[in-house]
Amino acid sequence: ASYQRQLQDAQAKLANAEDRIKSRPAELATAKTELKKQEKKLVDKREKLADATALEQELEKDLRQSRAQTEGAKARLASTASRGAVLSGLMQARARPGSEISMAGLLGRLGDLATIDRKFDVAV
């Protein structure tokens, strides 16, 4: 009886092993299909990464240009403010009777007479 039981167990194990052997090609085919899918996804992701990297570089270039424009605008604003301060100082000096500026004949801004281009906006 024990030999018969061992024989049945061995036959069951053999049948199980045969089933596993038969299912291996299908599992292998499934694994190969999945590998191809994953490789395609990898290629797609690498392409997206390359596109994103190119976009990042373009945006960084635009950012640098925008910063340069901002710095230029700040410099122009500071220049205008400085010129305004000089002009205010000249006008205050003109208002003091007997000052060298008033004796030199400083009358005012040319821009006070009419609207003129900023490059011609100077004291007379």
Secondary structure by P-SEA (a helix, b strand, c coil): caaaaaaaaaaaaaaaaaaaaaaaaaaaaaaaaaaaaaaaaaaaaaaaaaaaaaaaaaaaaaaaaaaaaaaaaaaaaaaaaaaaaaaaaaaaaaaccccccccccccccccccccccccccccc
